[in-house]
């Protein structure tokens, strides 16, 4: 039976880098592309990194029950997982990787139980997280402060996850994520 691996982390924790490394190492994994109402950043493409939908379209699809989980993370900024996307991958016998917020991770765990592993990636400190967000140069200072406030909340929920990994040393964090996921996938 196919399984789900749910990654969650405050913005700037290195989650995307760790997911990409894990997927390179474990070929049986397929990434579930989330939907969002935020605009694309940099070279992001619709249907590759996210399904980019308007806030109105997200709300319509939420009302129709097309999302297995969704959240309005910031005012007018929706993120969600389309049920059809997850079903497509599971029906193909693939193990599914999801990149979600803390509420979405909790919802997936409620629905799939032990078939889902929740992994929380955390920065070594709030100060380091602020430094990373600033260095990335994609957000205005007030957006960074909003992300920091959100990170504090998310970090308070980290103990609810099946596994927590501090991304202080990237190589060590990569090894720990791969080992954690491999072990989970090998468990009957």
Residue pairs with C-beta under 8 A, 6 or more apart in sequence:
1 115
2 89
2 90
2 93
2 94
2 95
2 96
3 95
3 96
3 115
3 116
3 117
3 184
3 185
4 86
4 95
4 96
4 97
4 98
4 108
4 112
4 115
4 116
4 117
5 29
5 95
5 96
5 97
5 98
5 116
5 117
5 119
5 181
5 184
5 185
6 98
6 100
6 104
6 105
6 108
6 109
6 116
6 117
6 118
6 119
7 15
7 18
7 19
7 97
7 98
7 99
7 100
7 119
7 121
8 15
8 99
8 100
8 101
8 102
8 104
8 105
8 118
8 119
8 120
8 121
8 154
8 161
9 15
9 120
9 121
9 122
9 123
9 154
9 167
10 122
10 123
10 129
10 147
10 150
10 151
10 154
10 155
11 133
11 147
11 150
11 151
12 123
12 129
12 132
12 133
12 136
12 147
12 151
13 121
13 122
13 123
13 129
13 132
13 151
13 167
14 121
14 123
14 132
14 167
14 170
14 173
15 99
15 121
15 167
16 99
17 170
18 121
18 165
18 167
18 173
18 174
18 177
19 31
19 97
19 99
21 174
21 177
21 178
22 29
22 97
22 174
22 177
22 178
22 181
23 29
23 31
23 97
25 178
26 178
26 181
26 182
26 185
28 94
28 95
28 185
29 94
29 95
29 96
29 97
29 181
30 89
30 92
30 94
30 95
30 96
30 97
31 96
31 97
31 99
32 81
32 85
32 86
32 89
32 96
32 97
32 98
32 99
33 47
33 48
33 49
33 50
33 51
33 85
34 50
34 51
34 79
34 80
34 81
34 82
34 98
34 99
34 100
35 50
35 51
35 52
35 53
35 58
35 61
35 67
35 78
35 79
35 80
35 81
35 82
36 50
36 51
36 52
36 53
36 58
36 77
36 78
36 79
36 80
37 52
37 53
37 54
37 55
37 57
37 58
37 76
37 77
37 78
37 79
38 52
38 77
38 79
39 52
40 46
40 49
40 50
40 52
41 138
42 138
44 50
44 52
46 52
51 82
53 61
53 78
55 76
55 77
55 78
58 70
58 78
58 80
59 78
61 67
61 80
61 82
62 70
62 78
62 80
65 83
66 82
66 83
66 84
67 80
67 81
67 82
67 83
68 80
68 81
68 82
68 83
68 86
68 107
68 108
68 111
69 80
69 81
69 100
69 103
69 104
69 107
69 108
70 78
70 79
70 80
70 81
70 104
71 78
71 79
71 80
71 101
71 103
71 104
72 78
73 79
73 101
73 150
74 146
74 150
79 100
79 101
79 104
80 104
81 98
81 100
81 104
81 108
86 96
86 98
89 96
90 96
95 185
98 104
98 105
98 108
100 108
101 154
102 153
102 154
102 157
102 160
105 118
105 120
105 161
106 118
106 160
108 116
108 118
109 116
109 118
117 162
117 163
117 180
117 181
117 184
118 160
118 161
118 162
118 163
119 161
119 162
119 163
119 164
119 165
119 177
119 180
119 181
120 157
120 158
120 161
120 163
120 164
120 165
121 165
121 167
121 173
121 177
122 155
122 158
122 164
122 165
122 166
122 167
123 129
123 132
123 151
123 166
123 167
123 168
124 166
124 167
124 168
126 148
126 151
126 152
126 155
128 168
129 148
129 151
130 144
130 148
133 139
133 144
133 147
133 148
134 144
139 147
158 164
163 180
165 173
165 176
165 177
165 180
166 173
167 173
